[in-house]
Amino acid sequence: LDFALLGLIFYIGWRRNHFLIMALAVVLFCIGVCGFLTRRNIIMMLLSLELMLNGVNLNLVALSHYLDSVRGQAFTFFIITVAACEAAIGLGIAIALYRSRKAVHVDTITELKG
């Protein structure tokens, strides 16, 4: 998804249409929020969370490029690192819950015992 977004950004035109890129980031974030709030599957919730983080990253990069600053781009690298760790740990938790409870839906998992 990241390479497709990067290609779309360069296709649209980076310098002239930064508001269009920020609108794309807002659309990505809103799709992620809707997916996170409506889905009950843990894996789909994690994917929606990744969409929200990609929207935030795209906004940070667009604004830092518009303002001729490197701060947003540097902060984006930290967010990508945290998102990768979150995805690995979240997938591990989802697999452990599926092995113990045979369910990945949030509604069926009501208590977390060790």
Order of alpha helices (4+ residues) and beta strands (2+ residues): alpha-alpha-alpha-alpha
